[in-house]
């Protein structure tokens, strides 16, 4: 009795699969580079968009932590005739009586036209206005003086002023000690502020002391805006009672706001822009995937004789399918890795230039590489199936 042995096709090891799949890439390097470039651009765009968005948001959150989210403002609203409602003179003192309030201060609009010198016409104010300020304004807002000094208890009675960053630039003031004209009064500039992030309107004003505003410019003592800081846990409670505390019986004439909300809203707007840019990156990735599919189809057409020879020597359809699918995966992975590195480098460079902390979420890199693998499978599936279905005789006779 004779034994018959069933013949089984040889199976390729993973190492052999990678080696065979890489042969086509090494033979057509220029085409491989161009095809991988499309994938790389798409992945780089997506990684950079996510990285820059997260870096910007991290910088914004750190600024919020530094500036605090417990600052509230109460401003005089307009009445039905378009005039500004006047807040009580003792508004700050009343706000300070609220239990959780730690600091309270105020500013007020002053009717004083600003000119660089007395030879400048009165109508040329350079877009700078005048406000009266208390000496504790800067500490309450967390502002800083860039050059010079802030208003002192003695200086707030004198014709001295502190300019916001934009105001100083518009008036051409570069250092303390220079003078400007407020109406017909010559005022000495004692300081220039850094930009006040929570209250950017102060960047465009000249600030004088309350006593000086009354003495030289006819200020009536009624504040226009009250600022207060409370404990973090009690911000909502203070916000609910601030209007009626500032102006009892006329709380409708007071607008209460939280300056940090504007920064938070900007972060939300950044999310929308990020989604848009991710969509553009996805389009670029799709175009790259089409390029990979096109490369693989052309590769199958050009290599029909090679496929026929392998089939004649015993390669199975599965082996041929696996060869071209591996080639497609290697091609897309090459573009994906290059794109991830390029996107990370772009994020680092731009964030460094902006002074941000670089943040590249690991999920964006993992997601980008996973997307390239999916593209590699999808783009290579049809060419791989087509190659495996070629009959050896037909493939060897192809010209």
C-alpha positions, 0 to 999 in steps of 0.5 A: 500500500502506497502513501500519497502526500497531499501537496500544499502551497508554501506560505510566506513568512512575515519577513518574506512578505515585507521583502517581496512587498518592498521590491516594487517600491525600490524599483520605482523610487521617484513614483513612490516619493511622489505618491507618498508625498500626497499622504504626507501632506494630508497627515502633516496638515492634520497633525499640525492643525491639531497641534497648533490648536492645542498649543494655542488653547494651552497658552490661552488656558495658562493665561486665564489661570494667570489672569484669573476668571474671578474678575467681574465688571459693572458698567453704566448702560445707556438709557432710552434716549441714548444717554449714559446712566450715571452710577452712584459715587459710592458704588465701589464702597457698596460693592466692597460690602459684598461678603466674598468680594476681595477687591473693588475699584473703578474707572470713569470717563473724563471729558478731556481731549488729548493732544500730543502738544499745544500746536496740534489741533484739538480735533486731532485726538489720535483716537485716545480718550481720557479716564479717571482711575483709582490707585488700586486699579492695576493691582485689581486687574493684574496689569503691569507697568512697562515703563515708569510708574503707576499712579501714586497717592500723591501723584493722583492729585497732580496733572500726571497720566499713565498711558495704555500701550496703544495710546502711547504708540498713537501719541508717539510717547516712548518714555516717561517724562514727556508731556501731553495736552489734556484740553488746555492742561499740560500733563506729564506722562509718568508711566506706560502700561503693558497691554491689559489682557482682561480689559483691552479698552484700557490700552487706548486711554490716558489714565489720570487720578480721580482727584486730578480729574475733579480739579483740572477737568471738571469730573463729577466723581461718578464712576463709569465702570466698577471692577471687582474680584471675589473668591473663585467659588462665589463668582456666580453668586456675586454676579447675581447681586452685583447690578443691584448693589452698584445701582439699587433700584435701577439694576437694569441700567447696569451691565455686568460681564465677566472679561474672561468669558471673551477669552473662553469664547475665543477658545471656542472659536478656535475649535470651529476653525480647527474643525474646518482645517481638519476637513481640509487636511482630510481632503488632502489625505483623500487625494493622497489615497487616490494617488496611492491607488493609482500608483498600485493599479499602474504597478499591476499593469506594468508587472503582469509578466512578473506576476505571471512568472510567480504564478507559474512557479507556484505562487498562490493567488493569496500570495500575490494578493498579499504582495501587492497589499503589503506594497500599498501599506508600505507606501502609505505608511512611508507617507504617514510617518513622514507626514507625522514628523513634518506636522510635529516639526511645523507645530514646534516651529510655529509654537516656538515662534509664538512663545507657546508651549508645544503640544502635539497630542499623541492621539493625533499622531496615532490617528494619523498613522491609523488613517494611513493604514486604512488608506493603504488597505483601501487603495491597495485592495482592488489592485491586489485582487486584480493582480491575483486574478491574472492567469499565468499564461495570459500574464506571461504573454502580456507585452 
